[in-house]
Amino acid sequence: MKVLLASPRGFCAGVNMAIEALELALQTLPPPIYVYHEIVHNKYVVNRFREQGVTFVDELNEVPPGSTLLFSAHGVSPEIRRVARERNLRAIDATCPLVTKVHLEAIRYADAGYTIFLIGHEGHDEVIGTMGEAPEAIVLVESPEDVDRLTVADESKLAYLTQTTLSVDDANRIIRRLRERFPQIDAPPKEDICYATQNRQEAVATLAAEAQLTLVLGSQNSSNSQRLAELSKERGVAAHLIDGPQDIDPAWFAGVDTVLVTAGASAPEVVVEATLDYLREQFDATVEVRSLRQETVSFPLPKELRSGAST
């Protein structure tokens, strides 16, 4: 069996920053350390931090006053920040800067009196945080059909923003429909879907045609990982989203001689390596790295931790 190992894959700059921030907090700050929601949407990463004593919470009333709390890479609403201040929490903001960019765009448009259509998935942590910036001004749009049902008071002051981890193809379909219905609609000067999401999708779109099966390393609640599996299926190539080799069903490989392996932006390389080891052991697989582009983006640690990084 041949394995095409997609590159780029796995951790993006925002995920790297958030994980490094939590690791540094564990090393330099007194326990316990709390994180609001999962630090990133990956089961392996979350379980590893849990084993090191990190407590993940979904409500701030679970965090004792005065404790240390990290905000996850997906960002939070102003209301969460306010409650954290009220509870005198030592808040460390590990929000991905690309998510912060969308928050700032939402504030700017809302302050200017625009109605904002946020293209994204209901219930996703990032969408909840962004909508919290201007709930009275933002309308969630999940599909082209949603666009057809939109009603607005002033069509001259409309804008759209997107969740950073969407399928580029899906987002473009919705954007096209928005532009058809509202030709004057405004958009930020630089698109919101993050570079890493686009690069990983481009790799699958390019390489899937050479394989009969795609394995995507990532967790079920990872939006960008789900998109990678969907992209492969849309191109007629079976795909499975897995957390690691323990999720593999050997029956998937009947009649398969080439497998594409990639990883979502929150999946660590260790689970990729474990999966490659499994394929080598079970199918005598040879691995061929297929690199489409280089990534050099990095983000600084949260300001609350930078002094600790130098000690």
C-alpha positions, 0 to 999 in steps of 0.5 A, a space after each residue: 500500500 502507498 500512503 500519500 502524506 499531505 503537507 501542510 497538515 496538523 497544527 496551525 499557528 493559532 493552535 500552536 500558540 494556544 497549546 504553548 500558552 497552556 503548557 507555559 501556564 502549567 509550568 509557571 503558574 500555581 495550580 489549579 489551571 482552568 480552561 473555558 471550553 476545550 483549548 482546541 477541538 481535539 480529544 488527544 490534546 484535551 485528555 493529555 492536559 486533563 492528565 496534567 491537572 487542567 480543568 476544562 469548564 463550560 460555565 464560569 461559575 465552575 471556576 473559583 474566584 481568583 483562579 487562573 483561567 485560559 480562554 481557548 483558541 476559539 475566542 469568547 464573547 465580551 460577556 464571558 470576559 465581563 464575568 471573568 473580571 467580576 469573579 476576579 479571575 486571572 484571565 489568559 487570552 489564548 484566542 487565535 489572532 485570526 479569530 480576534 480579527 473577525 471579532 474586531 470586524 464585527 465590532 467595526 461594522 456594528 458600530 457603523 450601523 450595519 447588519 452583519 451576516 455571519 457565515 458559520 455553524 450554529 453552536 460552534 465556540 467561535 461563532 458563539 464568541 463572535 456573535 456575542 460581540 454584537 448580538 443585536 446586529 449579527 444574523 447567522 447564515 449556514 446555507 445558501 437557502 438561509 440567504 433566500 429567507 433573509 429580510 433586512 430593514 436597510 439593504 444599503 448597510 449590510 456586511 458578511 463575515 465568516 467563521 475561520 474554519 469553514 469549507 472554502 467551497 461552502 463559504 463561497 457558495 453562500 457568499 455568491 448567493 449573498 452577492 446575488 441578493 444584496 449586490 451592495 453587501 460589504 466584506 472585510 478587505 481580507 477574507 476571514 477563512 484562515 490560511 491553514 484551513 485553506 491550505 489543508 483543504 487545498 491539499 485534500 482537493 489536489 491529492 484525493 484523486 490519486 487515492 481510493 481512501 482518505 484518513 483525516 486525523 482529527 476529532 468529531 467536533 473539529 469543524 475544519 477536520 470535518 470539512 477535510 473529510 467532506 472535501 474528499 467525499 465530494 470528490 468521490 473518495 471515501 473518507 473517515 475522520 479518526 482520532 487515531 489508529 484505534 478508530 480504524 476499521 480494517 474493512 475500509 481497506 478492501 481494494 485500496 492500494 493508495 491512502 491519503 492521510 492528512 490532519 486537521 489544524 487541531 490534530 497533533 503530529 503524534 496521532 498522525 505518526 501512530 496512524 502511519 505506524 499502524 498502516 506500515 505494520 498492517 499493510 506494509 505501507 510506504 509513505 510519500 510526503 506530498 508538500 503543496 506549500 510551506 507555512 511560516 506563520 507564527 503568533 506570539 504568546 498571550 501578553 499575560 504569559 510573555 514575562 513568564 516565558 523569559 524566566 
